Amino acid sequence: MRTLTLLAFLLAAVWSQPGFAAPATKHKAAATAPASHAGTQTDSQIQQTIAAKLAKSKIGQDGFKFQVQNGVVTWEGTTNVMQHKGAATRMAKAAGATKVVNNIQVSAAAKAKATQQLKHATVK
């Protein structure tokens, strides 16, 4: 019984130290930092960042169009690669968009190919 009391006392003493909770607080602040940073980007900055990333990316070959207004990026276009639609959304978010409206259409051929690959993967 004495050991449990001593252990409880020691744990309470450690938990009450100011520095004990600091790592969790720092970690949480670091996790939310990109979201708050994203809101500080101007439309022009988001536009320039996406244009630069698009020029270097494989999805740039799809000829997607986008516009930025009040931090919201709207994508338009079509693709023959299903993953390019998701890549466009991730690209906009990474550039600082607060919201993404993705109107990119995936071709029927790309959908059929993805369905076939999924069927083939589940058969194994």
C-alpha positions in Angstrom: 0.0 0.0 0.0 2.9 2.3 0.8 4.5 1.7 -2.5 1.3 2.6 -4.4 1.0 5.8 -2.4 4.6 6.7 -3.2 4.1 5.9 -6.8 1.0 8.0 -7.0 2.8 10.9 -5.3 5.7 10.6 -7.8 3.4 10.5 -10.8 1.5 13.5 -9.6 4.7 15.4 -9.0 6.0 14.6 -12.6 2.7 15.4 -14.2 2.5 18.8 -12.5 5.8 19.9 -13.8 5.4 22.7 -16.5 7.8 21.0 -18.9 6.1 17.7 -18.8 3.2 18.6 -21.0 5.3 20.9 -23.3 6.2 18.2 -25.9 2.6 17.3 -26.5 1.7 21.0 -26.9 4.6 21.6 -29.3 3.6 18.6 -31.3 0.0 19.7 -31.6 1.0 23.2 -32.6 3.3 21.9 -35.2 0.6 19.7 -36.7 -1.8 22.7 -37.0 0.9 25.1 -38.3 0.4 24.3 -42.0 -3.3 24.9 -41.9 -2.9 28.3 -40.3 -0.1 29.1 -42.8 -2.3 28.1 -45.7 -4.8 30.9 -44.8 -2.0 33.5 -45.1 -1.4 32.9 -48.8 -2.8 35.4 -51.2 -4.6 34.3 -54.3 -1.7 35.4 -56.4 0.8 33.4 -54.3 -1.4 30.3 -54.6 -1.8 30.8 -58.3 2.0 31.1 -58.8 2.8 28.1 -56.7 0.3 25.9 -58.5 1.5 27.1 -61.9 5.1 26.3 -61.0 4.2 22.9 -59.6 2.0 22.1 -62.6 4.8 22.9 -65.1 7.0 20.4 -63.4 4.4 17.7 -62.8 3.1 14.9 -65.0 -0.4 16.2 -64.5 0.6 19.4 -66.3 0.4 17.4 -69.5 -3.3 17.0 -69.1 -3.8 20.7 -69.7 -5.9 21.3 -66.6 -7.2 24.9 -66.0 -7.6 26.3 -62.6 -8.6 29.6 -61.0 -8.1 30.9 -57.5 -10.6 33.2 -55.7 -10.5 33.9 -52.0 -8.2 31.0 -51.3 -10.5 28.5 -53.2 -9.0 26.7 -56.1 -11.3 25.5 -58.8 -10.0 22.9 -61.3 -11.4 22.2 -64.7 -10.4 19.7 -67.4 -10.3 16.0 -68.3 -7.8 13.2 -67.7 -7.1 9.7 -68.9 -5.3 8.9 -65.6 -7.6 8.5 -62.6 -4.9 9.5 -60.1 -4.3 12.9 -61.7 -7.6 14.2 -60.3 -6.5 13.5 -56.7 -3.0 14.8 -57.5 -4.5 18.2 -58.6 -6.4 18.5 -55.3 -3.3 17.7 -53.2 -1.3 20.1 -55.3 -3.8 23.0 -54.6 -3.9 22.2 -50.9 -0.1 22.1 -50.7 0.0 25.5 -52.4 -2.1 27.0 -49.7 -5.7 26.6 -50.9 -8.3 26.8 -48.1 -10.7 24.8 -50.3 -10.6 22.9 -53.5 -13.4 22.5 -56.0 -12.3 19.7 -58.3 -14.4 19.5 -61.5 -11.8 17.4 -63.4 -13.6 14.7 -65.3 -12.0 11.2 -65.5 -12.4 9.5 -68.9 -14.4 6.4 -69.3 -11.3 4.5 -70.5 -9.5 5.5 -67.2 -12.4 4.4 -65.1 -12.5 1.1 -67.0 -8.8 0.6 -66.6 -9.0 1.3 -62.8 -11.9 -1.1 -62.5 -10.0 -3.9 -64.3 -7.0 -3.4 -62.2 -9.1 -3.6 -59.0 -10.7 -6.8 -60.2 -7.3 -8.3 -61.1 -5.9 -7.3 -57.7 -8.7 -8.8 -55.7 -8.5 -12.2 -57.6 -5.0 -12.9 -56.4 
